[in-house]
Each structure stands twice: as structure tokens, then as C-alpha cells.
Amino acid sequence: MDFIAFMSMIILVISLMTLVFGVIAYFLYKAREKNRKKKQISYEDVLHEHGKDYLFFE
């Protein structure tokens, strides 16, 4: 196998691996966001819980 064909094969394999890792990362991100929405609390809920008009975060 000559050098050009070898390097072309390396570039092809790396490109395919990048696409596969991108798809995996996308699905993991979607799974994480799905779980995060269940635990999210709004600002109004926090105000009601503390009984204050405003909260200041430092």
C-alpha cells in the first residue's frame, strides 16, 4: 500500500470516528437534559418557599 492510500484511509477512519462520537455525545446530552428538566425549580417557587419579595445571590 502506498503512502497516499494509507493516509487517505487514516483520514477516513478518523472522520467516521468523529461522526460516531458526535452522535453518541448528542444522545447523551439529550438524556442529561431530559433528567435536568424534572429537577428544575423556578424563581417564583424559590421566592414562595422563602417568603421574600426578592432574593439576592452573592
PALODO-641263 format. One record per atom (N, C-alpha, C): chain; atom name; x, y, z. Coordinates in steps of 0.02 Angstrom, whole numbers, plus 50000, padded with zeros to 5 digits. Atoms other than C-alpha are relative to their C-alpha. Last residue first. Layout:
N
("A"; "CA"; (X; Y; Z))
...
END
This chain:
58
("A"; "N"; (49934; 49970; 49997))
("A"; "CA"; (48810; 51842; 52305))
("A"; "C"; (50053; 49952; 49978))
("A"; "N"; (49948; 50051; 49999))
("A"; "CA"; (48632; 51798; 52258))
("A"; "C"; (50068; 50034; 49999))
("A"; "N"; (49938; 49974; 50026))
("A"; "CA"; (48496; 51920; 52306))
("A"; "C"; (50053; 49946; 50007))
("A"; "N"; (49941; 50037; 49977))
("A"; "CA"; (48321; 51854; 52325))
("A"; "C"; (50061; 50030; 49967))
("A"; "N"; (49943; 50006; 50045))
("A"; "CA"; (48170; 51967; 52309))
("A"; "C"; (50054; 49957; 50033))
("A"; "N"; (50017; 49968; 50064))
("A"; "CA"; (47995; 51979; 52382))
("A"; "C"; (50055; 49991; 49949))
("A"; "N"; (49970; 49934; 50012))
("A"; "CA"; (48026; 51853; 52519))
("A"; "C"; (49976; 50028; 49934))
("A"; "N"; (50046; 49947; 49977))
("A"; "CA"; (47929; 51705; 52590))
("A"; "C"; (50027; 50070; 49992))
("A"; "N"; (49965; 49959; 49950))
("A"; "CA"; (48074; 51583; 52572))
("A"; "C"; (49956; 50057; 50027))
("A"; "N"; (49972; 50043; 49948))
("A"; "CA"; (47972; 51446; 52484))
("A"; "C"; (50032; 50041; 50056))
("A"; "N"; (50056; 50023; 49959))
("A"; "CA"; (47869; 51572; 52386))
("A"; "C"; (50025; 49958; 50058))
("A"; "N"; (50025; 49942; 49962))
("A"; "CA"; (48026; 51657; 52323))
("A"; "C"; (49943; 49979; 50047))
("A"; "N"; (49951; 49986; 49948))
("A"; "CA"; (48101; 51488; 52274))
("A"; "C"; (49977; 50059; 50043))
("A"; "N"; (50006; 50053; 49950))
("A"; "CA"; (47943; 51440; 52179))
("A"; "C"; (50049; 50011; 50058))
("A"; "N"; (50059; 49986; 49961))
("A"; "CA"; (47945; 51608; 52088))
("A"; "C"; (49988; 49948; 50055))
("A"; "N"; (49984; 49946; 49953))
("A"; "CA"; (48123; 51580; 52032))
("A"; "C"; (49941; 50016; 50045))
("A"; "N"; (50004; 49931; 50026))
("A"; "CA"; (48075; 51415; 51951))
("A"; "C"; (50017; 50050; 50055))
("A"; "N"; (50048; 49962; 49960))
("A"; "CA"; (48135; 51242; 52001))
("A"; "C"; (50001; 50072; 49976))
("A"; "N"; (49995; 49928; 50005))
("A"; "CA"; (48221; 51118; 51884))
("A"; "C"; (49944; 50034; 50040))
("A"; "N"; (49975; 49972; 49938))
("A"; "CA"; (48231; 50938; 51943))
("A"; "C"; (50000; 50076; 50001))
("A"; "N"; (50041; 50024; 49945))
("A"; "CA"; (48124; 50859; 51806))
("A"; "C"; (50019; 50034; 50065))
("A"; "N"; (50064; 49964; 50000))
("A"; "CA"; (48204; 50966; 51671))
("A"; "C"; (49955; 49978; 50057))
("A"; "N"; (49992; 49935; 49968))
("A"; "CA"; (48378; 50901; 51716))
("A"; "C"; (49933; 50037; 50004))
("A"; "N"; (49999; 50008; 49927))
("A"; "CA"; (48334; 50720; 51678))
("A"; "C"; (50004; 50067; 50036))
("A"; "N"; (50065; 50028; 49982))
("A"; "CA"; (48283; 50759; 51498))
("A"; "C"; (49996; 49991; 50076))
("A"; "N"; (50048; 49945; 49999))
("A"; "CA"; (48434; 50873; 51478))
("A"; "C"; (49931; 49974; 50021))
("A"; "N"; (49986; 49958; 49942))
("A"; "CA"; (48550; 50730; 51526))
("A"; "C"; (49950; 50056; 50006))
("A"; "N"; (50019; 50038; 49940))
("A"; "CA"; (48469; 50609; 51404))
("A"; "C"; (50011; 50042; 50063))
("A"; "N"; (50073; 50001; 49996))
("A"; "CA"; (48479; 50739; 51265))
("A"; "C"; (49975; 49962; 50062))
("A"; "N"; (50023; 49933; 49982))
("A"; "CA"; (48663; 50769; 51301))
("A"; "C"; (49924; 50002; 50007))
("A"; "N"; (49987; 49992; 49929))
("A"; "CA"; (48698; 50582; 51299))
("A"; "C"; (49979; 50068; 50025))
("A"; "N"; (50049; 50038; 49963))
("A"; "CA"; (48610; 50569; 51131))
("A"; "C"; (50012; 50003; 50075))
("A"; "N"; (50066; 49969; 50007))
("A"; "CA"; (48712; 50711; 51059))
("A"; "C"; (49948; 49962; 50040))
("A"; "N"; (50001; 49942; 49955))
("A"; "CA"; (48876; 50642; 51128))
("A"; "C"; (49932; 50035; 49996))
("A"; "N"; (50004; 50025; 49931))
("A"; "CA"; (48842; 50474; 51044))
("A"; "C"; (49995; 50058; 50049))
("A"; "N"; (50068; 50026; 49991))
("A"; "CA"; (48805; 50560; 50878))
("A"; "C"; (49991; 49974; 50071))
("A"; "N"; (50047; 49944; 49999))
("A"; "CA"; (48964; 50663; 50890))
("A"; "C"; (49929; 49977; 50011))
("A"; "N"; (49996; 49969; 49934))
("A"; "CA"; (49068; 50511; 50938))
("A"; "C"; (49953; 50060; 50005))
("A"; "N"; (50030; 50047; 49952))
("A"; "CA"; (49006; 50420; 50782))
("A"; "C"; (50001; 50030; 50070))
("A"; "N"; (50073; 50000; 50008))
("A"; "CA"; (49043; 50570; 50671))
("A"; "C"; (49965; 49955; 50050))
("A"; "N"; (50024; 49935; 49976))
("A"; "CA"; (49218; 50588; 50742))
("A"; "C"; (49924; 50004; 49993))
("A"; "N"; (50001; 50003; 49927))
("A"; "CA"; (49250; 50402; 50719))
("A"; "C"; (49974; 50065; 50030))
("A"; "N"; (50057; 50042; 49980))
("A"; "CA"; (49198; 50416; 50536))
("A"; "C"; (49996; 49995; 50077))
("A"; "N"; (50063; 49963; 50013))
("A"; "CA"; (49316; 50562; 50509))
("A"; "C"; (49939; 49960; 50021))
("A"; "N"; (50006; 49948; 49948))
("A"; "CA"; (49461; 50471; 50595))
("A"; "C"; (49935; 50040; 49989))
("A"; "N"; (50016; 50033; 49936))
("A"; "CA"; (49433; 50317; 50486))
("A"; "C"; (49990; 50052; 50055))
("A"; "N"; (50068; 50026; 50004))
("A"; "CA"; (49427; 50420; 50325))
("A"; "C"; (49979; 49969; 50067))
("A"; "N"; (50046; 49943; 49998))
("A"; "CA"; (49583; 50519; 50370))
("A"; "C"; (49927; 49977; 49999))
("A"; "N"; (49997; 49973; 49932))
("A"; "CA"; (49679; 50359; 50410))
("A"; "C"; (49951; 50058; 50007))
("A"; "N"; (50036; 50046; 49957))
("A"; "CA"; (49622; 50280; 50246))
("A"; "C"; (49999; 50025; 50072))
("A"; "N"; (50071; 49991; 50016))
("A"; "CA"; (49679; 50432; 50148))
("A"; "C"; (49956; 49955; 50044))
("A"; "N"; (50022; 49939; 49967))
("A"; "CA"; (49847; 50424; 50237))
("A"; "C"; (49926; 50015; 49986))
("A"; "N"; (49999; 50011; 49928))
("A"; "CA"; (49870; 50242; 50186))
("A"; "C"; (49975; 50062; 50037))
("A"; "N"; (50058; 50041; 49984))
("A"; "CA"; (49816; 50275; 50007))
("A"; "C"; (49996; 49988; 50076))
("A"; "N"; (50060; 49960; 50011))
("A"; "CA"; (49940; 50418; 49993))
("A"; "C"; (49937; 49961; 50018))
("A"; "N"; (50009; 49951; 49946))
("A"; "CA"; (50083; 50317; 50070))
("A"; "C"; (49936; 50040; 49993))
("A"; "N"; (49958; 49940; 50003))
("A"; "CA"; (50073; 50168; 49954))
("A"; "C"; (49978; 50050; 50053))
("A"; "N"; (50043; 49941; 50000))
("A"; "CA"; (50000; 50000; 50000))
("A"; "C"; (50045; 50062; 50000))
END
